[in-house]
Amino acid sequence: MTAADRVVELERQNAQLSADLAAATQQLEWFKRQLFGRKSEKRLDVDPGIQGNLLSALGVANPPPPKETPKETVTYQRRKKMRDGAVNDSGLRFSDDVPREIIRVTDPEIEAIPEERRQLIGHKVSYRLAQRPGSYVIIEYTRPVYKLLEDQTILTTPAPVNVLDKTVVDVSFLAGMLIDKFCYHLPLYRQHQRLLQSGIQVSRSSLTTWTGRSIDLLRPIVDVQSWHQLQGRVLAMDETPIKAGRQKKGKMRQAYFWPIYGDADEMVFHYAPSRAHQHVATFLGDFQGTLLSDGYEAYAAYARKKEGVTLAQCWSHCRRGFEKAQESEPQAVEEALALIGALYRHEEIIRQRQLEGERKLDYRTQHSEPVVRAFWCWCDDQCHRPDLLPSSPLAKALNYARSRVSGLEVFLSDPEVPIDTNHLERGLRVIPTGRKNWLFCWSEIGADRVAVIQSLLVTCKLQGIDPYVYLVDVLQRVSDHPASEVIDLTPRVWKTRFADNPMKSDLALASQ
């Protein structure tokens, strides 16, 4: 090798090492942001004036600022109204149905004054927020036993019907146990410890058995809720990992939950042992409509094979690719985020004005479509930069966006399609939160039961239903309800049919 060839080779190696160093530095900065940086995707530190100038330079009209709440100036003074049971001077607010413990306070010095020297003119009331430790109650059923004098026959009043036959737990305990575990992510072994501290001894395995039997009663409700979802026109779908089942000693299997969000604000979780493409077709079946997802190829493959399915892509996932290039290409990333941010500003205006149907579509066509066109032109200009390396984070973000042009533009032609899957990600958040508490599912059967109960609890939240009231009612109602009308027990329908007069537990009836 000549000296000139050696110089060329060293220059090539130096360029490669520089590129590798830049990529490693970018990855390190990204990991630092994940650990110590702001997790919210909202751009709180952008000057509206600077952003407006940037959008103008890119040929896009600056969206109007969000509507501000009208303000009025009060020119008089009045005493602050104090609503009994609603608020006090410290800012404590509570509704009238919150239980109160009334404590009457006396002053020995005042009480020592003879009654003829003092007169009661009223009471001064103050409030303090207090807490009782989690408490359990034993219901004691007293049933009379009679003997018929004619034939000496013994007659015993039968015990009330229980949700789970041959068990010693009331429906109030079953609902509370499910809420504690799946809404507040309190593992069963901690609930067992709390029972012991309350002086109640039950087997920990009994808690597991009661949980499984209760969820199995609810499975038909989730099945019909899933069927109703697939009759809709727009679905959002994603996947999130979970450890479920033992692979070998000391290691759990990697599995996935596949949540689906329907256009009637219903959510169903499906469990699958892998992230294989085939699960998308299994869970969606013969769905006809628009499927909104991230960039995972499984959804695109399903849409290609199914006639009548339109694949829509998520702008939030597109945006995250540019955020990863923040350190290496700050100016270009700022331009990309300004353009995408303008789309979200328009969506916020649509929500504020409560636009629906054709009015929503017209607004998107008039305001959002020019922003999208400007974004694609900007992407083409960036791809023609001679200094942009194919391995750079910005190039990867550009490739991600440009390979999904048709999917990212679906929301412009269909007013029912959201701009992103953020509503789905908010709903599936219970799974990552649970992973930080109960860590894993010991068996795949347990993981499938988690999918069933979370489908109902998350849907209750979306429908504005108290999940405890719902479970207490449905667990008692499901055994007698006609199988052909099980859809009435889904949270969406239950809210209109039974929410005004739900079934209560024996404990609640005895306390009335």
Secondary structure, DSSP 4 states (H G I P E B T S, - for coil): --HHHHHHHHHHHHHHHHHHHHHHHHHHHHHHHHHHS------TT--HHHHHHHHHHTT-PPPPPPPPPP-----S--PPP--TTTB-TT--B--TTS---------HHHHTS-GGG--------------PPP----------EEE-TTT--EEEPPPPP-SSTT----HHHHHHHHHHHHTS---HHHHHHHHHHTT----HHHHHHHHHHHHHHHHHHHHHHHHHHHTSSEEEE--EEEEEEEEETTEEEEEEEEEEE-TTS-EEEEEESS--THHHHHHHTT--EEEEE-S-HHHHHHHHHSTTEEEEE-HHHHHHHHHTTTTT-HHHHHHHHHHHHHHHHHHHHHHHHT--HHHHHHHIIIIIHHHHHHHHHHHHHHHT-TT--TTSHHHHHHHHHHTTHHHHTGGGT-TTS-SSSHHHHHHTTHHHHHHTTT--BSSHHHHHHHHHHHHHHHHHHHHT--HHHHHHHHHHHTTTS-GGGGGGGSHHHHHHHTTTS----HHHHHT-
